[in-house]
Amino acid sequence: MADTETQKKVDPIRTGLKGYLTSSKYSDLIIRCGGQEFKVHKVILCGQSKFFDKACDAGWKEGAEGVIDLPEDDVAVVEAMLRFLYTADYDAAAGGAAPVDRSSRSEQAGSGSNKRRRTTREPSRALTVTTTASTSTSTTTSTTSTPAVTIVSPMLFHIRVYVTAEKYDIQPLKKLAKYKFANAIRTCWDMDDFPHAVAEVYSGENLPAADRGLRDILVDVVHDHLEELLKKRGFLDVLEGTLGFAADAVRVIPKLPQYKWPNFCTHCGGAIAK
């Protein structure tokens, strides 16, 4: 009952904050990323992220100038992060993720490509952004047209949000991204982007090995679908070439009830003589 009452009090606050996401009114901070400038509010960001709280301190250049550059980040993921800070949620489709279309997955076990990742979309127009032209020092405010960005699958997008939440110390966003990733990966495990998801999760550049949040989810999926996955060339490649993943995958084999090894070669697909 107490949780329900608390939620009733919080929702109107979130609703009010959401209005400022789409307006530059009272904004006192600019986030630069991917050629765009997001006009935001220090009190919203600093209250939920230790990184931004420290960056906005008057003793730092960013705090004095009121501008924070995020040159290494994906603009769509940064947009999703900002949406969460104002609304406590984010939409993968609005941030650049392709809707799940199971009819588009490869029917060939050896394929590891994904044509959907090459398509583009116009980013969400709700955020007030300033697009910086590369050929001019001036800027033009626009809420009707922004550069197209590459669309990725939902499971890859949630991984990147999770990584960004860790980077900027926004634990509630990290928890939400983990939940969304778990739902996506259990639906999309047999799609071509699954090996890409494994590679990103196990990349030491993205997450430390001690962070098991997404790794354990992937291992559970492998446990549930190992025999089918072993028929896919892309999965075999990532199994062989991704540090740490093979060791984790091997650990689930004893847990499989009466598991029978496939009677075909996992490399060439040929039958194994008994």
Summary of the structure (lengths in Angstrom):
residues: 274
radius of gyration: 21.6
end to end distance: 63.2
largest distance: 74.3
contacts: 775
relative contact order: 0.10
helix: 49%
strand: 11%
